[in-house]
Amino acid sequence: MRRLIRIFALVLASAGLARAATPADCWQLRKHGADAHACFDALTRSASAYDRAEGFWGLADWEQANAQFRLATQSANSNALYKVRWGMLLHERFNDKDASDLFREALAKDPQNAQAYIGLALISAENFDGQAADYAAKAISLDPKSAEAHEVMADLALTNDDRDAALAEADKAIALSSDALDAMAIHVAVDLLADRAPDAWLAKIAAVNPKYGEGDGRIGHQLELHYRYEDAVAWYRKAIDAEPERWSAHSALGIDLMRLGKDDEPYKELELAYNNGYRDAATVNSLRLIDSYKNFDTIRDETTILKLNKSEVTLLQPYIQAELHTILATYEKKYRMTLPGPVQVEVYPNHEDFAVRTTGMPGLGALGVTFGRVVAMDSPSARKPGDFNWGSTLWHEMSHVFILTATNYRVPRWFTEGLAVHEEGMHSAEWRNRVTPDVLIAIRDKKLLPVEKLDRGFVFQDYPGQVEVSYFQAGTICDYIGEKWGEDKLLDMVHSYAKLETTPQAIQQNLALSNADFDKQYLAWIDRKYGAEASHFDEWRKTFMALVAAAEQKQFDIVLQQGPAVLALYPEYVDDANVYELLADAYQDRNDAEAETTILIAYEHHGGQSPDRLKRLAQLEADAGHADEAIATLERINYIYPVKDEDLHRRLGGLLYAQKQYDGAIREYNAVLASAPADKAGAEFNLAQAYFAAGQKDKAQDSVLAALEAAPGYRPAQKLLLELQQTPAKSN
Amino acid sequence: MSRALLWLTLGACALPLHAATYYVIVAGLGGEPDYEQRFTSAARDLDRVFQSEGPVAHVVALTGAQSTAAQLRSALATVAHAARADDDFVLILIGHGSYDGVEYKFNLVGPDLTAAELATLCDRIPARRQLIVDTTSSSGGAIAALERPGRAVITATKSGTEKNATVFARYWVEALQDPAADTDKSDSVSAMEAFAYATKKTAAFYDSQKRLATEHAVFNDTGSGEPVRDAGNGQGQLLSTFTLLRLGTSEQAANDPAKRALLEQKDSLEQKIDTLKYQKAAMDPADYKKQLTEALVDLAKVQEQLDAGAAK
């Protein structure tokens, strides 16, 4: 009843029948679902520039609001609050850079301004930069009675999947302010994530504001962050039902529907948001991405949908589609399930297009991303050669598809990421979890998280590189479980999560260990595996730098003398200027092909991915008469950088042809043609020969004609054409 | 290759093969050990490739300390003295170049040589068909000074303002070592084929490294006007008929009267194929394929007879 009285009073105020309304009054009115238009309109006629700014903001006249804020803050003595509010406006209107500057300017004026810290927390939270919680904590310390600060902290905690902390902060906000709607929305989200009915909290929200679309949108966002894409759609729709002009919800709905692989509705929703002025980067870039789909071909079969750019569809389709089917067969067997529908894989040659798909998502997001049964990933052409392995990425993302499906999207981040990393290594030892320098430092400095809190290492980093370390830790936890208890235990854990068990419950249930004991055993295992390397890391770094310097000076004697010892300190390191390559250069300088081959094989087996090095190895292997090894080496490059390299495919095709592996040769010679070779006639002729050898006479004839069409006087092709004319037709 | 260029190429097969080719290859001043090694290696590779042509190839390669203006002047003077009008002349410059907005200089040990001086030295060489391949940085700034009727000029950069070190030379050398550069399968690599190969590979290099391309190779073989990147409008004819390297046995049958009828038949079939290809877009695909197949089979049979005769 008290609430209603207050609202009534505010309405009177907004109509000019009582005291003049303040900006806070108008916003409060809106928060409670009342029509605040007249209230804000009255503000625009105020003598105060600040009030006018708030009035125009409430009326969605952003430009006027911006202009009035500028006016309000012109004076050196203006209230710090004005800058904070101006910053909030700019944050709402997608200009975080200037908003951040304004918050800092406000803090320069008033270091105790809690609102400014809240503004900084909001910006940091969207960027997952790890400082958001610090800012929110600062706001709370400066103004312990700020319900808003506790709401922000609750939202951050839930994003980090710290549900207890989220609820505790939400309760603090509600205790401070009975209309803390966003805190109530946190309760709803937590209930939904735990598959509990949120009715009680929804009723409380409705009692304050029966049409609080913003809350529905927040709930949808949290569901989306926890992989619940379908559920998020429903909540974005609720937000729109409650407030049809909540354009942020239209945009979020469009993006979420895109993530679910829907075709038409995403564009409609995004365009609606855009046309009504909601033009944040995610909306604009998503619309651009949808526009670019005209440049993609879609290839469907019973179980897969591939979206590949027209410029590389001919080249990549055979590789990706075949791999996808291998993955499906492997995981169906391992996880004893089939997917309820086809999986869609989108491959983007422009990294910026792929990045649009990960907007607003935590984690590295650098290689691939999975939304239910939709996988988006970079094309190898989007990366520098050697930076990316599309094969391991696809195995990783497809693991998510299965685990999300198996658990009905109720799986902690650490487990699905860990299992995905584990699966890469299960498929190929060369793709296994690699211990990077950041990981070694984290092990040395004992920064690995308890398994129960590991999710938090993926979202808001406590230190640079923590996300990468968390991937490693999650992956090695699954390696450890698989090694000690068997792969089936991992599947049992999947089933535990499907039954909504928590991580402590899943570990207790399946491994008969408490979380603390599990952590202890796992850390001991990690120490046995990597402890020595971690403790010698500084020594490695020092000797490695000296070795690199010697190599740069072409002091190959020093490299050969000291390289093996440096390598032994940290053999997993295969990134820039690794010891394997330094030694290979030195051996090549000494014309010691055998030693060069040996060191490059070790590089290859440790997961080295430089296409040039691997091509060199393949050449050495072929020269030594080891055609099978050379083939295997070149086939590795097909997983790394099969694009823009006709030479790779020509060499591999030649080796396969010589080994009478004609199907492989046909695949590779087709890849040469798909690479738009300078020597089209030669490429067609090679393909014709492979078809002919494989008994596919009609295709051989087509290819040899294409060769001769390009070069009519091409003697070997002429001879093959005549041979084909004389060869009786076979059934292909 | 355009239809017009194809005709010129076919015509070139009948040219007598006894004319010589004079090659002058210069690896300029590297400045740093890496560049020095790279330039020298490229020059030596070219030297070896051209030497393999046999007695018709006269090759001079200047590397390291030999790469002075005086040595280059001397080498070009020697060619000017020895070459005849029906010989071919090829100058390949590898290294760094500079351009001050007016004048291009090829960086050598000691004083550099300007494009104008290079042009004057080449003008003294009587060979009517000349090719200058300037693979240096800023080489585009040399074109205006070097171009002349009968001389094709290829530069690694489109202008003097593309000043970064180039990679074009690497792929130019590769073109002469990779049989794939012989795209028309004529058993020889023309300057146009080598240019196409090297430009494609250069572009692929920058693309794969995710770097903005800082070199864009161009050519001019009409002797005047702006350089271009692709053949057409009269550009490209000289480059297409300028054989840089022979990969195998070239046709000898042209001079055998006994084969004249077969050669006429072959010529007629090649014309027919060329006409068919020209009309392809307007033809029914099945009809095109049928006619093309027949013509190609006939051509293959004629070639088989020519080869059989040559083998006797």
HADDOCK unambig.tbl for C-alpha pairs under 7 A between the chains (distance, minus, plus):
assign (segid A and resid 384 and name CA) (segid B and resid 208 and name CA) 5.77 0.50 0.50
assign (segid A and resid 384 and name CA) (segid B and resid 209 and name CA) 5.48 0.50 0.50
assign (segid A and resid 384 and name CA) (segid B and resid 210 and name CA) 6.24 0.50 0.50
assign (segid A and resid 385 and name CA) (segid B and resid 208 and name CA) 6.46 0.50 0.50
assign (segid A and resid 644 and name CA) (segid B and resid 204 and name CA) 6.75 0.50 0.50
assign (segid A and resid 678 and name CA) (segid B and resid 181 and name CA) 6.98 0.50 0.50
assign (segid A and resid 678 and name CA) (segid B and resid 183 and name CA) 6.70 0.50 0.50
assign (segid A and resid 678 and name CA) (segid B and resid 197 and name CA) 6.40 0.50 0.50
assign (segid A and resid 679 and name CA) (segid B and resid 180 and name CA) 5.19 0.50 0.50
assign (segid A and resid 679 and name CA) (segid B and resid 181 and name CA) 6.37 0.50 0.50
assign (segid A and resid 679 and name CA) (segid B and resid 183 and name CA) 4.71 0.50 0.50
assign (segid A and resid 680 and name CA) (segid B and resid 183 and name CA) 6.90 0.50 0.50
assign (segid A and resid 681 and name CA) (segid B and resid 183 and name CA) 6.56 0.50 0.50
assign (segid A and resid 682 and name CA) (segid B and resid 180 and name CA) 6.85 0.50 0.50
assign (segid A and resid 705 and name CA) (segid B and resid 293 and name CA) 6.83 0.50 0.50
assign (segid A and resid 710 and name CA) (segid B and resid 184 and name CA) 6.85 0.50 0.50
assign (segid A and resid 711 and name CA) (segid B and resid 184 and name CA) 4.73 0.50 0.50
assign (segid A and resid 711 and name CA) (segid B and resid 185 and name CA) 6.03 0.50 0.50
assign (segid A and resid 712 and name CA) (segid B and resid 296 and name CA) 6.90 0.50 0.50
assign (segid A and resid 713 and name CA) (segid B and resid 185 and name CA) 6.80 0.50 0.50
assign (segid A and resid 713 and name CA) (segid B and resid 186 and name CA) 6.96 0.50 0.50
assign (segid A and resid 714 and name CA) (segid B and resid 185 and name CA) 5.14 0.50 0.50
assign (segid A and resid 714 and name CA) (segid B and resid 186 and name CA) 6.99 0.50 0.50
assign (segid A and resid 718 and name CA) (segid B and resid 300 and name CA) 4.95 0.50 0.50
assign (segid A and resid 719 and name CA) (segid B and resid 300 and name CA) 6.94 0.50 0.50
assign (segid A and resid 721 and name CA) (segid B and resid 297 and name CA) 6.86 0.50 0.50
assign (segid A and resid 722 and name CA) (segid B and resid 297 and name CA) 6.62 0.50 0.50
assign (segid A and resid 722 and name CA) (segid B and resid 300 and name CA) 6.99 0.50 0.50
